Amino acid sequence: MSLVNGDLTTARAAVADEVKFDILTESQDADNEKARQTVARCFVSDTITVPTKEMYLYASRASLGDDVYHEPSTIALEAHVAKLTGKEAALFLPSGTMSNQIALRTHLKQPPYAVLCDQRAHINTYEAGGTAFHSGAHTYPVLPSNGHHLTLEDIESRIILDRNIHYAPTEVIALENTLNGTIFPQDEIVRISEYAHSKDLKMHLDGARIWHVAAETGTSIKTLCDPFDSVSLCFSKGLGAPIGSCLVGTKDFIGKARWFRKLFGGGMRQTGPLSASAAYALTHHFPLLPRVHALTRRLEDGLKELGVRITSGAETCMVFFDATTLGISFSELVERAAQLPEPIILGGSRLVVHIQTSDAAVDDLLSLVRTLAEEKKAAGFVPTDTTTNGHSTNIYVKVKPTSTQA
């Protein structure tokens, strides 16, 4: 049944009234400012950084194309990143996980095959089993014998090169730099790369935080990427862009990766503002990383002075710690930090410093640890030396008062 003109106009207006929605709150500007303050006191990850007003303004001027067809700002970003890394081509992707997984899928041609990586690597631990799901590939996770980074000897001990039908042959060696905030020595990467290429294997780098390596060591991005056939570089972690990674490699490799991006559902449309945000981050936020590293080292030094055990030191933007040496549990520290007048957000044993971390947040966190340590000592906790796996550690235990104690 058709509606007459007047009734149709009324019906359309009713539907439009149902559809409309205002996502902004009455206090949106104040809410955003509060969010920025919260981020400045959050040590959970560097992914939680938020766009600055200047980044928003720059992004609003970006081109208005369609990335599946032709998007000028995104094409310009891809060309710059390709040149920066010394590769032939680049592809803008929505996430580092997709970038890594599409890289592996593009390298892996015909099963059976396997990927060898550090046991702690993002592709092995934090990508939801994507290597198996997307590529049908087996993974050989290797734990570094030195506790820091894989060596050629570690890889040679686990790599599968023969055609024994009981095993999936290794086709890709995937490294990560940084990994848990630590820098992979470039000379060892070169050794591994020369060996891999002599065996006709592919090398992939999860370089989500490669910016930190360049900023800390003064090594060019190209030099860091030269040993690899493909590299994934993230804009939304250390650099503070809202979204996005770039995958780089040969023109043929990126051409096939672009196809897989579409197949995976990652073909995006008006990406100009996202690409502009990444470009702004490269120009204005990369120079901020040395300050991040210095602040991270100050945090580590402060924790050490208080007696906290450092399980992985501040090579770039992360510190891993164990406060049980002071009788402080992780859950207790997280809870007390959240109760501060200006709360601090913690995520356990990993502390991540980023470009928007405030000096005051570091000072307040150290002050809190000092307060908790004093409370534990006043409650009767005293250090006792224990040895685990050859490492001596002071653990605080509570001692029952004797008759001579007050």
C-alpha positions in Angstrom: 0.0 0.0 0.0 1.5 3.3 -1.1 1.3 6.5 1.0 0.0 9.8 -0.3 2.6 12.6 -0.4 1.6 14.1 3.0 1.6 10.8 4.7 4.9 9.8 3.1 6.6 13.0 4.3 5.3 12.3 7.8 6.5 8.7 7.7 10.0 9.7 6.5 10.3 12.3 9.3 9.3 9.6 11.8 12.0 7.2 10.5 14.6 10.0 10.5 13.7 10.8 14.1 14.3 7.2 15.0 17.6 7.0 13.2 19.2 10.3 14.5 21.7 10.0 17.3 24.0 12.5 19.0 27.1 10.7 20.4 28.5 13.8 22.1 27.7 14.4 25.7 26.8 17.8 27.1 30.2 17.8 28.9 32.2 16.3 26.0 35.0 18.8 26.0 35.5 18.4 29.8 35.3 14.6 29.4 38.0 14.6 26.7 40.2 16.7 28.9 39.7 14.3 31.8 40.6 11.4 29.5 43.8 13.1 28.6 44.6 13.5 32.3 43.8 9.8 32.9 46.1 8.7 30.0 48.9 10.7 31.5 48.7 8.5 34.6 48.2 5.1 33.0 51.1 2.6 32.8 49.1 -0.2 31.2 50.3 0.3 27.6 51.3 2.9 25.1 48.3 2.0 22.9 46.1 4.1 25.2 47.6 7.4 24.0 45.0 9.8 22.6 45.2 12.3 19.7 46.2 15.8 20.6 44.2 18.8 19.5 47.0 19.6 17.1 46.8 16.1 15.5 43.0 16.4 15.1 43.4 19.8 13.4 46.1 18.4 11.0 44.0 15.3 10.3 41.0 17.3 9.4 42.8 18.8 6.5 43.7 15.4 4.9 42.5 14.3 1.5 39.0 12.8 1.0 39.7 9.7 -1.2 38.8 6.0 -0.9 41.7 3.7 0.0 40.3 0.8 -1.9 40.4 3.0 -5.1 42.6 6.1 -4.6 43.4 7.9 -1.4 46.1 10.6 -1.9 47.1 11.1 1.7 47.4 7.4 2.3 49.3 6.8 -0.9 51.7 9.6 0.2 52.2 8.0 3.6 52.8 4.5 2.1 55.4 6.0 -0.3 57.2 7.8 2.6 57.3 4.7 4.8 58.5 2.5 1.9 61.4 5.0 1.3 62.1 5.3 5.0 62.5 1.6 5.4 64.3 1.1 2.1 61.6 -1.2 0.7 59.8 -1.0 -2.7 56.3 -0.6 -1.4 54.1 -0.2 1.7 50.5 -0.9 2.7 48.5 0.9 5.3 46.5 -1.4 7.6 44.2 -0.9 10.6 46.3 -2.8 13.1 49.6 -4.4 13.9 48.0 -7.8 14.3 46.5 -7.7 10.8 49.8 -6.4 9.4 51.8 -9.3 10.9 49.2 -11.9 9.9 48.9 -10.7 6.3 52.7 -10.6 6.1 52.9 -14.3 7.1 50.0 -15.3 4.9 51.6 -13.6 1.9 55.0 -15.3 2.5 53.5 -18.8 3.1 52.7 -20.3 -0.3 52.0 -24.0 0.0 51.6 -26.1 3.1 52.9 -27.8 5.1 54.9 -25.0 6.5 55.9 -23.4 9.9 57.0 -20.0 11.4 59.8 -19.9 13.9 59.7 -17.1 16.5 60.5 -16.1 20.0 58.2 -17.8 22.5 57.3 -14.4 23.9 56.6 -12.9 20.5 53.3 -11.0 19.8 52.5 -13.3 16.9 52.8 -16.3 19.1 51.2 -15.0 22.3 48.8 -12.1 21.6 47.3 -12.6 18.1 44.6 -15.1 19.0 46.3 -18.0 17.2 46.1 -16.1 14.0 49.0 -17.8 12.3 47.2 -21.2 12.6 43.8 -19.7 11.7 44.7 -17.5 8.8 47.7 -19.4 7.3 47.2 -22.9 8.5 50.8 -22.7 9.7 52.5 -24.4 12.6 54.6 -22.3 14.9 57.9 -23.2 16.5 58.3 -20.9 19.5 61.8 -20.7 20.9 62.8 -19.4 24.3 66.1 -17.4 24.1 68.9 -19.2 26.0 70.3 -15.9 27.1 66.9 -14.7 28.5 67.0 -11.6 26.3 66.9 -12.2 22.6 67.1 -15.1 20.1 70.5 -16.0 18.8 71.5 -17.9 15.6 72.4 -20.8 17.7 68.9 -20.8 19.3 67.4 -20.8 15.9 69.6 -23.5 14.5 68.7 -25.8 17.4 64.9 -25.6 16.5 64.7 -24.9 12.8 63.3 -27.6 10.5 65.0 -27.6 7.1 64.7 -31.2 5.9 61.8 -32.9 4.3 61.0 -35.4 6.9 57.3 -35.9 6.5 56.7 -35.9 10.3 57.5 -32.2 10.6 56.3 -28.9 9.1 59.3 -27.3 7.5 60.3 -23.8 8.6 59.5 -21.2 5.9 59.6 -17.9 7.8 61.7 -16.7 10.7 59.8 -13.9 12.5 61.6 -11.6 14.9 60.4 -8.7 17.1 62.2 -5.5 17.9 61.6 -4.2 20.5 60.2 -7.2 22.4 58.9 -6.4 25.8 60.7 -3.1 25.5 64.1 -4.7 24.9 66.3 -4.0 21.9 67.4 -6.9 19.7 71.1 -6.4 18.9 71.4 -5.6 15.2 74.5 -7.7 14.6 72.7 -10.8 15.8 69.7 -9.9 13.5 72.2 -9.7 10.6 73.7 -13.1 11.5 70.2 -14.7 11.6 69.2 -13.0 8.3 72.3 -14.2 6.4 71.7 -17.7 7.6 67.9 -17.6 6.8 68.5 -16.3 3.3 71.2 -18.8 2.7 68.5 -21.5 3.3 66.0 -19.7 1.1 63.8 -18.7 4.1 61.9 -15.5 4.5 62.5 -13.0 7.3 59.7 -11.0 8.9 60.0 -8.3 11.5 57.3 -7.3 13.9 58.6 -3.8 14.3 55.6 -2.3 16.1 58.0 -0.4 18.3 61.0 -0.1 16.0 60.8 3.6 16.4 62.1 3.2 19.9 65.1 1.3 18.7 66.0 4.1 16.2 65.4 6.8 18.8 67.5 5.1 21.4 70.4 3.9 19.3 70.5 6.5 16.5 70.3 3.8 13.9 68.3 4.6 10.8 65.0 2.9 10.2 66.4 1.6 6.9 69.4 -0.1 8.5 67.1 -1.7 11.1 64.8 -3.0 8.3 67.4 -4.1 5.8 67.8 -7.7 7.0 64.1 -8.4 6.6 61.9 -9.3 3.6 58.9 -7.7 5.3 58.4 -5.4 8.2 55.3 -4.3 10.2 55.6 -0.8 11.7 52.9 0.5 14.1 51.8 4.2 14.4 49.4 3.7 17.4 51.9 2.5 20.0 55.0 4.6 20.7 54.1 7.3 18.2 50.6 8.0 19.6 48.5 7.9 16.4 44.9 6.8 16.9 45.1 3.8 14.6 47.2 2.1 11.9 50.3 0.2 10.9 52.3 -0.1 7.7 53.5 -3.3 6.1 56.5 -3.0 3.8 58.2 -5.2 1.3 58.7 -5.7 -2.4 56.1 -4.4 -4.9 55.0 -8.0 -5.7 54.7 -8.8 -2.0 52.7 -5.7 -1.2 50.5 -6.3 -4.2 49.6 -9.7 -2.9 49.2 -8.4 0.7 46.8 -5.8 -0.6 44.7 -8.6 -2.0 44.8 -10.4 1.3 43.9 -7.2 3.1 40.7 -7.0 1.1 40.0 -10.7 1.7 40.5 -10.3 5.4 38.0 -7.4 5.5 40.7 -4.8 6.1 40.1 -2.7 2.9 39.3 0.7 4.3 37.7 3.7 2.7 38.2 7.4 3.7 41.6 6.8 5.5 43.0 10.3 4.8 42.5 11.5 8.4 44.1 8.3 9.8 47.1 8.6 7.5 47.4 12.3 8.3 47.5 11.4 12.0 50.2 8.9 11.4 52.2 11.5 9.4 51.7 14.0 12.2 53.0 11.4 14.7 56.1 10.7 12.6 57.0 14.4 12.5 56.0 15.6 15.9 56.0 12.5 18.2 59.0 10.5 17.2 61.3 13.2 18.6 59.6 12.8 22.0 60.8 9.2 22.4 64.2 10.0 24.0 62.3 11.8 26.8 60.1 8.7 27.2 63.3 6.5 27.6 64.8 8.8 30.1 61.6 8.9 32.2 61.4 5.1 32.1 65.0 4.8 33.4 64.1 7.3 36.2 61.2 5.1 37.1 63.4 2.0 37.1 66.1 3.7 39.2 63.5 4.9 41.7 62.1 1.4 42.1 65.6 -0.1 42.6 66.4 2.4 45.3 63.2 1.4 47.1 64.3 -2.3 47.0 61.9 -3.5 44.2 63.3 -6.3 42.1 63.6 -5.4 38.4 62.9 -8.4 36.2 63.5 -6.6 32.9 65.1 -3.3 32.8 64.4 0.0 31.0 66.0 -0.3 27.6 63.3 1.8 26.0 59.8 2.3 27.3 59.0 -0.6 29.6 60.0 -1.8 33.1 59.0 -5.2 34.5 59.2 -5.4 38.3 58.4 -7.5 41.3 57.4 -5.6 44.4 56.9 -8.7 46.5 60.5 -8.0 47.6 58.9 -5.3 49.8 56.0 -7.5 50.8 53.7 -5.7 48.3 51.5 -7.9 46.1 50.6 -6.8 42.5 46.9 -6.7 43.4 47.6 -4.5 46.4 49.6 -2.1 44.4 47.0 -1.9 41.7 44.2 -1.3 44.2 46.1 1.4 46.2 47.1 3.2 43.0 43.5 3.3 41.9 42.5 4.9 45.2 44.9 7.9 45.0 43.3 11.3 44.8 44.6 11.4 41.3 44.4 7.7 40.4 47.2 5.8 38.7 46.2 2.9 36.4 48.5 -0.2 36.5 48.2 -3.5 34.7 50.4 -5.8 36.8 54.1 -6.4 36.6 54.7 -4.4 33.4 55.0 -0.6 33.5 54.8 1.2 30.1 55.8 4.8 29.8 54.6 6.7 26.7 54.7 10.2 25.1 51.8 11.4 27.3 53.0 10.0 30.6 53.5 12.8 33.1 56.6 13.3 35.3 54.1 13.6 38.2 52.7 10.2 37.5 56.2 8.6 37.9 56.8 10.6 41.1 53.5 9.6 42.6 53.9 6.0 41.7 57.3 5.9 43.4 55.9 7.7 46.4 53.1 5.1 46.7 55.6 2.2 46.6 57.6 4.0 49.3 54.5 4.4 51.4 53.5 0.8 51.0 57.0 -0.4 51.9 57.0 1.7 55.1 53.6 0.3 56.0 54.8 -3.3 55.5 57.9 -2.6 57.6 55.8 -1.1 60.4 53.6 -4.1 60.3 56.6 -6.4 61.0 57.7 -7.5 57.5 61.4 -8.0 57.3 63.5 -9.1 54.4 64.8 -12.7 54.1 67.2 -13.8 51.4 66.0 -16.6 49.1 67.5 -18.1 46.0 65.5 -19.1 43.0 67.1 -20.4 39.8 70.4 -19.2 41.0 69.2 -15.6 41.7 69.3 -14.2 45.2 66.2 -12.1 46.1 65.2 -10.3 49.3 61.6 -11.4 50.1 59.8 -9.6 53.0 58.0 -11.9 55.4 56.1 -11.1 58.6 57.8 -12.1 61.8 55.8 -13.0 64.9 56.7 -10.6 67.8 58.8 -12.1 70.6 58.2 -11.4 74.3 60.9 -8.6 74.1 59.2 -6.8 71.3 56.8 -3.9 71.9 
